């Protein structure tokens, strides 16, 4: 885990919101558990008024930091949280700050 990359990724309010939304994607996006099994499509994140390119950029930054997993499904990419890295990051925060 690159702590500095994780902190940079979370430093933008929209990116932090994206990670929070994925904590409970069924409730956040109104999808069934089956629909979110492989993750949530990027189009779902456009609900806060961001353009498709801005959403894609933010999701890419979160993925590069390791906070999200991305899975290609047909023509779309599905995103879900990397719970292992998030747990390790929380431990790091508790121990170091």
N, CA, C and O atoms as CSV, one atom per row, in Angstrom:
chain,resi,resn,atom,element,x,y,z
A,1,UNK,N,N,0.841,-1.180,0.000
A,1,UNK,CA,C,0.000,0.000,0.000
A,1,UNK,C,C,0.882,1.237,0.000
A,1,UNK,O,O,1.777,1.370,0.834
A,2,UNK,N,N,0.628,2.135,-0.933
A,2,UNK,CA,C,1.316,3.417,-0.993
A,2,UNK,C,C,0.430,4.448,-0.298
A,2,UNK,O,O,-0.508,4.977,-0.894
A,3,UNK,N,N,0.734,4.725,0.956
A,3,UNK,CA,C,-0.099,5.598,1.786
A,3,UNK,C,C,-0.257,6.973,1.157
A,3,UNK,O,O,-1.349,7.541,1.176
A,4,UNK,N,N,0.819,7.511,0.600
A,4,UNK,CA,C,0.722,8.834,-0.008
A,4,UNK,C,C,-0.246,8.831,-1.190
A,4,UNK,O,O,-1.004,9.786,-1.363
A,5,UNK,N,N,-0.235,7.781,-2.001
A,5,UNK,CA,C,-1.163,7.686,-3.134
A,5,UNK,C,C,-2.602,7.573,-2.647
A,5,UNK,O,O,-3.506,8.178,-3.225
A,6,UNK,N,N,-2.814,6.807,-1.596
A,6,UNK,CA,C,-4.165,6.673,-1.039
A,6,UNK,C,C,-4.648,8.019,-0.502
A,6,UNK,O,O,-5.784,8.420,-0.756
A,7,UNK,N,N,-3.794,8.709,0.232
A,7,UNK,CA,C,-4.172,10.015,0.768
A,7,UNK,C,C,-4.465,11.018,-0.347
A,7,UNK,O,O,-5.426,11.781,-0.255
A,8,UNK,N,N,-3.644,11.022,-1.398
A,8,UNK,CA,C,-3.893,11.919,-2.536
A,8,UNK,C,C,-5.218,11.577,-3.199
A,8,UNK,O,O,-5.994,12.469,-3.542
A,9,UNK,N,N,-5.474,10.291,-3.380
A,9,UNK,CA,C,-6.718,9.868,-4.036
A,9,UNK,C,C,-7.932,10.306,-3.225
A,9,UNK,O,O,-8.948,10.704,-3.796
A,10,UNK,N,N,-7.838,10.236,-1.927
A,10,UNK,CA,C,-8.960,10.592,-1.065
A,10,UNK,C,C,-9.045,12.094,-0.781
A,10,UNK,O,O,-9.983,12.550,-0.125
A,11,UNK,N,N,-8.076,12.858,-1.269
A,11,UNK,CA,C,-8.050,14.287,-0.959
A,11,UNK,C,C,-9.105,15.091,-1.731
A,11,UNK,O,O,-9.354,16.251,-1.403
A,12,UNK,N,N,-9.713,14.497,-2.732
A,12,UNK,CA,C,-10.752,15.197,-3.496
A,12,UNK,C,C,-12.119,14.752,-2.970
A,12,UNK,O,O,-12.353,13.552,-2.824
A,13,UNK,N,N,-13.021,15.685,-2.683
A,13,UNK,CA,C,-14.320,15.308,-2.088
A,13,UNK,C,C,-15.150,14.361,-2.964
A,13,UNK,O,O,-15.836,13.486,-2.434
A,14,UNK,N,N,-15.101,14.518,-4.285
A,14,UNK,CA,C,-15.867,13.604,-5.143
A,14,UNK,C,C,-15.319,12.181,-5.068
A,14,UNK,O,O,-16.084,11.217,-5.042
A,15,UNK,N,N,-14.004,12.053,-5.035
A,15,UNK,CA,C,-13.415,10.709,-4.947
A,15,UNK,C,C,-13.728,10.054,-3.604
A,15,UNK,O,O,-14.009,8.857,-3.539
A,16,UNK,N,N,-13.677,10.841,-2.540
A,16,UNK,CA,C,-14.018,10.290,-1.235
A,16,UNK,C,C,-15.483,9.854,-1.225
A,16,UNK,O,O,-15.831,8.828,-0.639
A,17,UNK,N,N,-16.323,10.631,-1.870
A,17,UNK,CA,C,-17.742,10.297,-1.952
A,17,UNK,C,C,-17.934,9.003,-2.755
A,17,UNK,O,O,-18.752,8.164,-2.375
A,18,UNK,N,N,-17.204,8.831,-3.841
A,18,UNK,CA,C,-17.314,7.610,-4.649
A,18,UNK,C,C,-17.007,6.372,-3.807
A,18,UNK,O,O,-17.728,5.376,-3.866
A,19,UNK,N,N,-15.930,6.447,-3.024
A,19,UNK,CA,C,-15.551,5.306,-2.177
A,19,UNK,C,C,-16.636,5.053,-1.131
A,19,UNK,O,O,-16.967,3.903,-0.842
A,20,UNK,N,N,-17.183,6.114,-0.570
A,20,UNK,CA,C,-18.262,5.972,0.417
A,20,UNK,C,C,-19.501,5.369,-0.223
A,20,UNK,O,O,-20.136,4.497,0.371
A,21,UNK,N,N,-19.860,5.816,-1.428
A,21,UNK,CA,C,-21.029,5.264,-2.116
A,21,UNK,C,C,-20.894,3.767,-2.326
A,21,UNK,O,O,-21.875,3.030,-2.233
A,22,UNK,N,N,-19.674,3.316,-2.610
A,22,UNK,CA,C,-19.467,1.894,-2.889
A,22,UNK,C,C,-19.473,1.027,-1.630
A,22,UNK,O,O,-19.431,-0.200,-1.717
A,23,UNK,N,N,-19.526,1.658,-0.480
A,23,UNK,CA,C,-19.624,0.886,0.759
A,23,UNK,C,C,-20.949,0.132,0.797
A,23,UNK,O,O,-21.003,-0.999,1.281
A,24,UNK,N,N,-22.011,0.744,0.293
A,24,UNK,CA,C,-23.329,0.114,0.232
A,24,UNK,C,C,-23.962,0.456,-1.118
A,24,UNK,O,O,-24.900,1.251,-1.187
A,25,UNK,N,N,-23.440,-0.154,-2.197
A,25,UNK,CA,C,-23.897,0.243,-3.536
A,25,UNK,C,C,-25.361,-0.056,-3.811
A,25,UNK,O,O,-25.999,0.644,-4.597
A,26,UNK,N,N,-25.895,-1.083,-3.179
A,26,UNK,CA,C,-27.307,-1.409,-3.413
A,26,UNK,C,C,-28.196,-0.243,-2.983
A,26,UNK,O,O,-29.088,0.175,-3.720
A,27,UNK,N,N,-27.944,0.271,-1.794
A,27,UNK,CA,C,-28.744,1.371,-1.278
A,27,UNK,C,C,-28.426,2.671,-2.023
A,27,UNK,O,O,-29.337,3.413,-2.392
A,28,UNK,N,N,-27.158,2.944,-2.242
A,28,UNK,CA,C,-26.737,4.194,-2.876
A,28,UNK,C,C,-27.276,4.337,-4.290
A,28,UNK,O,O,-27.770,5.398,-4.669
A,29,UNK,N,N,-27.180,3.263,-5.069
A,29,UNK,CA,C,-27.531,3.335,-6.486
A,29,UNK,C,C,-28.882,2.699,-6.803
A,29,UNK,O,O,-29.319,2.725,-7.954
A,30,UNK,N,N,-29.546,2.132,-5.803
A,30,UNK,CA,C,-30.840,1.510,-6.030
A,30,UNK,C,C,-30.754,0.262,-6.892
A,30,UNK,O,O,-31.649,-0.012,-7.690
A,31,UNK,N,N,-29.673,-0.494,-6.730
A,31,UNK,CA,C,-29.453,-1.710,-7.507
A,31,UNK,C,C,-29.631,-2.932,-6.624
A,31,UNK,O,O,-29.535,-2.840,-5.400
A,32,UNK,N,N,-29.890,-4.073,-7.240
A,32,UNK,CA,C,-29.982,-5.323,-6.474
A,32,UNK,C,C,-28.572,-5.825,-6.166
A,32,UNK,O,O,-27.597,-5.394,-6.781
A,33,UNK,N,N,-28.484,-6.735,-5.211
A,33,UNK,CA,C,-27.193,-7.319,-4.862
A,33,UNK,C,C,-26.587,-8.031,-6.062
A,33,UNK,O,O,-25.375,-7.967,-6.270
A,34,UNK,N,N,-27.417,-8.713,-6.859
A,34,UNK,CA,C,-26.924,-9.394,-8.065
A,34,UNK,C,C,-26.337,-8.395,-9.059
A,34,UNK,O,O,-25.322,-8.674,-9.697
A,35,UNK,N,N,-26.973,-7.233,-9.190
A,35,UNK,CA,C,-26.496,-6.223,-10.130
A,35,UNK,C,C,-25.147,-5.646,-9.719
A,35,UNK,O,O,-24.394,-5.181,-10.575
A,36,UNK,N,N,-24.828,-5.665,-8.435
A,36,UNK,CA,C,-23.573,-5.083,-7.953
A,36,UNK,C,C,-22.497,-6.126,-7.687
A,36,UNK,O,O,-21.408,-5.791,-7.221
A,37,UNK,N,N,-22.792,-7.383,-7.977
A,37,UNK,CA,C,-21.840,-8.463,-7.698
A,37,UNK,C,C,-20.477,-8.199,-8.319
A,37,UNK,O,O,-19.456,-8.386,-7.656
A,38,UNK,N,N,-20.435,-7.773,-9.563
A,38,UNK,CA,C,-19.170,-7.481,-10.234
A,38,UNK,C,C,-18.741,-6.030,-10.068
A,38,UNK,O,O,-17.656,-5.645,-10.503
A,39,UNK,N,N,-19.584,-5.231,-9.443
A,39,UNK,CA,C,-19.278,-3.832,-9.236
A,39,UNK,C,C,-20.342,-2.946,-9.841
A,39,UNK,O,O,-21.376,-3.423,-10.310
A,40,UNK,N,N,-20.080,-1.658,-9.827
A,40,UNK,CA,C,-21.020,-0.648,-10.301
A,40,UNK,C,C,-20.417,0.018,-11.531
A,40,UNK,O,O,-19.232,0.353,-11.540
A,41,UNK,N,N,-21.221,0.209,-12.562
A,41,UNK,CA,C,-20.712,0.830,-13.787
A,41,UNK,C,C,-20.412,2.310,-13.555
A,41,UNK,O,O,-21.012,2.960,-12.700
A,42,UNK,N,N,-19.485,2.809,-14.327
A,42,UNK,CA,C,-19.051,4.203,-14.189
A,42,UNK,C,C,-20.203,5.178,-14.375
A,42,UNK,O,O,-20.223,6.237,-13.747
A,43,UNK,N,N,-21.161,4.837,-15.228
A,43,UNK,CA,C,-22.291,5.722,-15.480
A,43,UNK,C,C,-23.094,6.042,-14.239
A,43,UNK,O,O,-23.698,7.111,-14.152
A,44,UNK,N,N,-23.112,5.141,-13.287
A,44,UNK,CA,C,-23.862,5.381,-12.041
A,44,UNK,C,C,-23.289,6.548,-11.245
A,44,UNK,O,O,-24.015,7.187,-10.484
A,45,UNK,N,N,-22.009,6.833,-11.409
A,45,UNK,CA,C,-21.360,7.879,-10.624
A,45,UNK,C,C,-21.645,9.277,-11.165
A,45,UNK,O,O,-21.312,10.269,-10.516
A,46,UNK,N,N,-22.252,9.366,-12.336
A,46,UNK,CA,C,-22.540,10.663,-12.928
A,46,UNK,C,C,-23.708,11.364,-12.237
A,46,UNK,O,O,-24.086,12.469,-12.627
A,47,UNK,N,N,-24.268,10.744,-11.235
A,47,UNK,CA,C,-25.431,11.289,-10.544
A,47,UNK,C,C,-25.157,12.580,-9.800
A,47,UNK,O,O,-26.100,13.300,-9.472
A,48,UNK,N,N,-23.910,12.899,-9.525
A,48,UNK,CA,C,-23.625,14.144,-8.816
A,48,UNK,C,C,-23.291,15.287,-9.764
A,48,UNK,O,O,-22.743,16.307,-9.345
A,49,UNK,N,N,-23.625,15.117,-11.053
A,49,UNK,CA,C,-23.464,16.200,-12.009
A,49,UNK,C,C,-22.116,16.274,-12.693
A,49,UNK,O,O,-21.886,17.179,-13.495
A,50,UNK,N,N,-21.223,15.354,-12.402
A,50,UNK,CA,C,-19.924,15.347,-13.068
A,50,UNK,C,C,-20.051,14.792,-14.478
A,50,UNK,O,O,-20.913,13.954,-14.744
A,51,UNK,N,N,-19.203,15.251,-15.371
A,51,UNK,CA,C,-19.190,14.733,-16.735
A,51,UNK,C,C,-18.619,13.313,-16.737
A,51,UNK,O,O,-17.984,12.880,-15.775
A,52,UNK,N,N,-18.856,12.615,-17.818
A,52,UNK,CA,C,-18.339,11.251,-17.956
A,52,UNK,C,C,-16.816,11.234,-17.865
A,52,UNK,O,O,-16.239,10.342,-17.244
A,53,UNK,N,N,-16.166,12.218,-18.482
A,53,UNK,CA,C,-14.702,12.239,-18.441
A,53,UNK,C,C,-14.180,12.521,-17.033
A,53,UNK,O,O,-13.161,11.959,-16.633
A,54,UNK,N,N,-14.858,13.378,-16.280
A,54,UNK,CA,C,-14.445,13.654,-14.904
A,54,UNK,C,C,-14.630,12.419,-14.035
A,54,UNK,O,O,-13.767,12.092,-13.220
A,55,UNK,N,N,-15.756,11.734,-14.210
A,55,UNK,CA,C,-16.007,10.503,-13.456
A,55,UNK,C,C,-14.926,9.470,-13.763
A,55,UNK,O,O,-14.373,8.853,-12.852
A,56,UNK,N,N,-14.631,9.284,-15.042
A,56,UNK,CA,C,-13.618,8.309,-15.443
A,56,UNK,C,C,-12.255,8.650,-14.857
A,56,UNK,O,O,-11.524,7.769,-14.404
A,57,UNK,N,N,-11.923,9.930,-14.868
A,57,UNK,CA,C,-10.648,10.367,-14.306
A,57,UNK,C,C,-10.575,10.063,-12.804
A,57,UNK,O,O,-9.576,9.526,-12.324
A,58,UNK,N,N,-11.627,10.405,-12.074
A,58,UNK,CA,C,-11.652,10.145,-10.630
A,58,UNK,C,C,-11.577,8.646,-10.335
A,58,UNK,O,O,-10.835,8.228,-9.446
A,59,UNK,N,N,-12.333,7.845,-11.066
A,59,UNK,CA,C,-12.309,6.395,-10.845
A,59,UNK,C,C,-10.929,5.829,-11.158
A,59,UNK,O,O,-10.461,4.929,-10.462
A,60,UNK,N,N,-10.274,6.342,-12.191
A,60,UNK,CA,C,-8.920,5.896,-12.521
A,60,UNK,C,C,-7.926,6.193,-11.416
A,60,UNK,O,O,-7.077,5.361,-11.098
A,61,UNK,N,N,-8.027,7.369,-10.834
A,61,UNK,CA,C,-7.136,7.749,-9.728
A,61,UNK,C,C,-7.367,6.819,-8.535
A,61,UNK,O,O,-6.407,6.360,-7.915
A,62,UNK,N,N,-8.617,6.544,-8.214
A,62,UNK,CA,C,-8.920,5.641,-7.095
A,62,UNK,C,C,-8.423,4.230,-7.367
A,62,UNK,O,O,-7.936,3.551,-6.463
A,63,UNK,N,N,-8.547,3.789,-8.618
A,63,UNK,CA,C,-8.066,2.454,-8.992
A,63,UNK,C,C,-6.541,2.383,-8.884
A,63,UNK,O,O,-6.009,1.423,-8.327
A,64,UNK,N,N,-5.838,3.378,-9.406
A,64,UNK,CA,C,-4.368,3.387,-9.339
A,64,UNK,C,C,-3.867,3.416,-7.904
A,64,UNK,O,O,-2.814,2.854,-7.603
A,65,UNK,N,N,-4.610,4.063,-7.019
A,65,UNK,CA,C,-4.227,4.105,-5.601
A,65,UNK,C,C,-4.523,2.783,-4.904
A,65,UNK,O,O,-4.080,2.560,-3.777
A,66,UNK,N,N,-5.275,1.899,-5.576
A,66,UNK,CA,C,-5.595,0.599,-5.003
A,66,UNK,C,C,-6.897,0.564,-4.231
A,66,UNK,O,O,-7.252,-0.477,-3.679
A,67,UNK,N,N,-7.615,1.667,-4.177
A,67,UNK,CA,C,-8.855,1.724,-3.401
A,67,UNK,C,C,-10.014,1.008,-4.088
A,67,UNK,O,O,-10.961,0.586,-3.424
A,68,UNK,N,N,-9.948,0.868,-5.413
A,68,UNK,CA,C,-11.010,0.216,-6.168
A,68,UNK,C,C,-10.457,-0.908,-7.030
A,68,UNK,O,O,-9.317,-0.859,-7.491
A,69,UNK,N,N,-11.286,-1.915,-7.234
A,69,UNK,CA,C,-11.038,-2.960,-8.221
A,69,UNK,C,C,-11.894,-2.615,-9.427
A,69,UNK,O,O,-13.003,-2.103,-9.275
A,70,UNK,N,N,-11.393,-2.889,-10.619
A,70,UNK,CA,C,-12.162,-2.665,-11.842
A,70,UNK,C,C,-12.243,-3.975,-12.618
A,70,UNK,O,O,-11.246,-4.682,-12.765
A,71,UNK,N,N,-13.439,-4.293,-13.115
A,71,UNK,CA,C,-13.678,-5.495,-13.894
A,71,UNK,C,C,-14.401,-5.105,-15.170
A,71,UNK,O,O,-15.438,-4.443,-15.131
A,72,UNK,N,N,-13.844,-5.520,-16.303
A,72,UNK,CA,C,-14.509,-5.243,-17.581
A,72,UNK,C,C,-15.626,-6.247,-17.783
A,72,UNK,O,O,-15.419,-7.456,-17.676
A,73,UNK,N,N,-16.823,-5.732,-18.080
A,73,UNK,CA,C,-18.001,-6.551,-18.360
A,73,UNK,C,C,-18.580,-6.026,-19.670
A,73,UNK,O,O,-19.234,-4.984,-19.697
A,74,UNK,N,N,-18.334,-6.756,-20.749
A,74,UNK,CA,C,-18.792,-6.282,-22.055
A,74,UNK,C,C,-18.120,-4.978,-22.402
A,74,UNK,O,O,-16.892,-4.889,-22.406
A,75,UNK,N,N,-18.916,-3.960,-22.695
A,75,UNK,CA,C,-18.381,-2.648,-23.055
A,75,UNK,C,C,-18.184,-1.726,-21.863
A,75,UNK,O,O,-17.703,-0.604,-22.023
A,76,UNK,N,N,-18.545,-2.178,-20.679
A,76,UNK,CA,C,-18.432,-1.298,-19.515
A,76,UNK,C,C,-17.402,-1.837,-18.531
A,76,UNK,O,O,-16.986,-2.994,-18.598
A,77,UNK,N,N,-17.016,-0.973,-17.633
A,77,UNK,CA,C,-16.120,-1.346,-16.535
A,77,UNK,C,C,-16.910,-1.192,-15.251
A,77,UNK,O,O,-17.589,-0.187,-15.040
A,78,UNK,N,N,-16.814,-2.195,-14.398
A,78,UNK,CA,C,-17.514,-2.185,-13.103
A,78,UNK,C,C,-16.493,-1.951,-11.998
A,78,UNK,O,O,-15.388,-2.492,-12.028
A,79,UNK,N,N,-16.881,-1.139,-11.027
A,79,UNK,CA,C,-15.990,-0.771,-9.924
A,79,UNK,C,C,-16.555,-1.244,-8.598
A,79,UNK,O,O,-17.758,-1.168,-8.349
A,80,UNK,N,N,-15.652,-1.735,-7.748
A,80,UNK,CA,C,-16.015,-2.098,-6.380
A,80,UNK,C,C,-14.837,-1.766,-5.475
A,80,UNK,O,O,-13.699,-1.638,-5.926
A,81,UNK,N,N,-15.134,-1.633,-4.209
A,81,UNK,CA,C,-14.102,-1.270,-3.237
A,81,UNK,C,C,-13.110,-2.399,-3.021
A,81,UNK,O,O,-13.464,-3.576,-3.094
A,82,UNK,N,N,-11.870,-2.031,-2.756
A,82,UNK,CA,C,-10.844,-2.979,-2.348
A,82,UNK,C,C,-10.836,-2.965,-0.820
A,82,UNK,O,O,-10.082,-2.222,-0.191
A,83,UNK,N,N,-11.686,-3.799,-0.246
A,83,UNK,CA,C,-11.876,-3.782,1.211
A,83,UNK,C,C,-10.595,-4.130,1.967
A,83,UNK,O,O,-10.377,-3.631,3.071
A,84,UNK,N,N,-9.753,-4.973,1.390
A,84,UNK,CA,C,-8.493,-5.331,2.048
A,84,UNK,C,C,-7.608,-4.097,2.207
A,84,UNK,O,O,-7.100,-3.834,3.297
A,85,UNK,N,N,-7.424,-3.347,1.137
A,85,UNK,CA,C,-6.584,-2.158,1.219
A,85,UNK,C,C,-7.207,-1.115,2.137
A,85,UNK,O,O,-6.493,-0.474,2.908
A,86,UNK,N,N,-8.515,-0.935,2.071
A,86,UNK,CA,C,-9.186,0.038,2.930
A,86,UNK,C,C,-9.001,-0.335,4.399
A,86,UNK,O,O,-8.772,0.541,5.233
A,87,UNK,N,N,-9.096,-1.611,4.722
A,87,UNK,CA,C,-8.866,-2.060,6.104
A,87,UNK,C,C,-7.439,-1.784,6.547
A,87,UNK,O,O,-7.210,-1.303,7.657
A,88,UNK,N,N,-6.473,-2.088,5.676
A,88,UNK,CA,C,-5.071,-1.824,6.027
A,88,UNK,C,C,-4.821,-0.327,6.186
A,88,UNK,O,O,-4.047,0.085,7.050
A,89,UNK,N,N,-5.470,0.485,5.358
A,89,UNK,CA,C,-5.323,1.933,5.464
A,89,UNK,C,C,-5.888,2.443,6.789
A,89,UNK,O,O,-5.281,3.297,7.435
A,90,UNK,N,N,-7.036,1.927,7.190
A,90,UNK,CA,C,-7.628,2.323,8.479
A,90,UNK,C,C,-6.703,1.964,9.638
A,90,UNK,O,O,-6.548,2.744,10.578
A,91,UNK,N,N,-6.096,0.793,9.571
A,91,UNK,CA,C,-5.148,0.381,10.616
A,91,UNK,C,C,-3.952,1.321,10.630
A,91,UNK,O,O,-3.498,1.753,11.690
A,92,UNK,N,N,-3.443,1.633,9.428
A,92,UNK,CA,C,-2.299,2.554,9.343
A,92,UNK,C,C,-2.646,3.891,9.968
A,92,UNK,O,O,-1.857,4.450,10.729
A,93,UNK,N,N,-3.848,4.414,9.643
A,93,UNK,CA,C,-4.278,5.699,10.228
A,93,UNK,C,C,-4.329,5.632,11.752
A,93,UNK,O,O,-3.834,6.530,12.433
A,94,UNK,N,N,-4.926,4.568,12.283
A,94,UNK,CA,C,-5.067,4.426,13.736
A,94,UNK,C,C,-3.698,4.342,14.416
A,94,UNK,O,O,-3.516,4.856,15.520
A,95,UNK,N,N,-2.758,3.705,13.767
A,95,UNK,CA,C,-1.434,3.510,14.379
A,95,UNK,C,C,-0.509,4.695,14.195
A,95,UNK,O,O,0.403,4.894,14.999
A,96,UNK,N,N,-0.722,5.489,13.154
A,96,UNK,CA,C,0.246,6.514,12.814
A,96,UNK,C,C,-0.210,7.949,12.978
A,96,UNK,O,O,0.613,8.864,12.986
A,97,UNK,N,N,-1.511,8.160,13.109
A,97,UNK,CA,C,-1.987,9.549,13.272
A,97,UNK,C,C,-2.743,9.721,14.572
A,97,UNK,O,O,-3.212,10.819,14.873
